[in-house]
Each structure stands twice: as C-alpha cells, then as structure tokens.
Amino acid sequence: MDIIEIEGMKFYAFHGHFESEQIVGNEFSVDLKIETDCNKAAISDNLDDALNYQTAYEIVKQEMVQPSKLLENVAKRILDKLYIEFKSIKKASIKISKMNPPMGGEIEKVSVTLSR
C-alpha cells in the first residue's frame, strides 16, 4: 500500500474545554497519513487518477475552523469527511496537537491521534 502524508499543517483555532480556550484560541499542528493505491496516478501522471492532497488539506482546514471542546471530535470529523470524499482510502490516521496547552505547567503540546 502507498502512503500520502501531509505534515505540519498549522492552524489557529478555538478548540478546548475551557471557556478561555474558546475565546482566546490556540495554535494547533495537524499531521495526516493516508494509505491508498497510487499506482494508477504514478503511471498516468494525471491528477484525476490521484488522491488530491490539496482537497485533503482543504477538508482539514474547514474542520479546524469549526470550534470543538475536544480534539477527538475534530479528528473524527476530519476522518469522516476524508472517507466520504475519497473512496480509495484504505487506512487513514490524523494527529492533532494543541501547542502550549493551559494545563498549569510548561508543556510543549498535547496530541490526539485517531486511526481507522
């Protein structure tokens, strides 16, 4: 199986359980890994035969704009939309990281990874 990865996507969004997170917002990083068959696109050199990762990025971007209390919810929504858009996905995983989370200590990031 072939793999397409979009790594280090950066967003400023308003996800979080606490009201202050929903008002002030925070920086997030997203990594996406999609397993699919790239053979047809590799032979044809035609975007119509490929899993268009620009479209995948746009799905991630659209969902990151929609506030949620939990990163698990954001990740699930993204995976749901990706599987609807791309029938060729065999497996996908997404990692969403909240940078400098307000947890009362010095923490670089907290991350949630969902796979299916």
HUDA-V776092 format. One record per residue. N is the residue number from 1. RES is the residue in one small letter. SS is DSSP state (a for helix, b for strand, c for the rest). Layout:
N;RES;SS / N;RES;SS
This chain:
1;m;c / 2;d;b / 3;i;b / 4;i;b / 5;e;b / 6;i;b / 7;e;b / 8;g;b / 9;m;b / 10;k;b / 11;f;b / 12;y;b / 13;a;b / 14;f;c / 15;h;c / 16;g;c / 17;h;c / 18;f;c / 19;e;a / 20;s;a / 21;e;a / 22;q;a / 23;i;a / 24;v;a / 25;g;c / 26;n;b / 27;e;b / 28;f;b / 29;s;b / 30;v;b / 31;d;b / 32;l;b / 33;k;b / 34;i;b / 35;e;b / 36;t;b / 37;d;c / 38;c;c / 39;n;a / 40;k;a / 41;a;a / 42;a;a / 43;i;a / 44;s;a / 45;d;c / 46;n;c / 47;l;a / 48;d;a / 49;d;a / 50;a;c / 51;l;c / 52;n;c / 53;y;a / 54;q;a / 55;t;a / 56;a;a / 57;y;a / 58;e;a / 59;i;a / 60;v;a / 61;k;a / 62;q;a / 63;e;a / 64;m;a / 65;v;a / 66;q;c / 67;p;c / 68;s;c / 69;k;c / 70;l;c / 71;l;a / 72;e;a / 73;n;a / 74;v;a / 75;a;a / 76;k;a / 77;r;a / 78;i;a / 79;l;a / 80;d;a / 81;k;a / 82;l;a / 83;y;a / 84;i;a / 85;e;a / 86;f;c / 87;k;c / 88;s;c / 89;i;c / 90;k;c / 91;k;b / 92;a;b / 93;s;b / 94;i;b / 95;k;b / 96;i;b / 97;s;b / 98;k;b / 99;m;b / 100;n;c / 101;p;c / 102;p;c / 103;m;c / 104;g;c / 105;g;c / 106;e;c / 107;i;c / 108;e;c / 109;k;b / 110;v;b / 111;s;b / 112;v;b / 113;t;b / 114;l;b / 115;s;b / 116;r;c
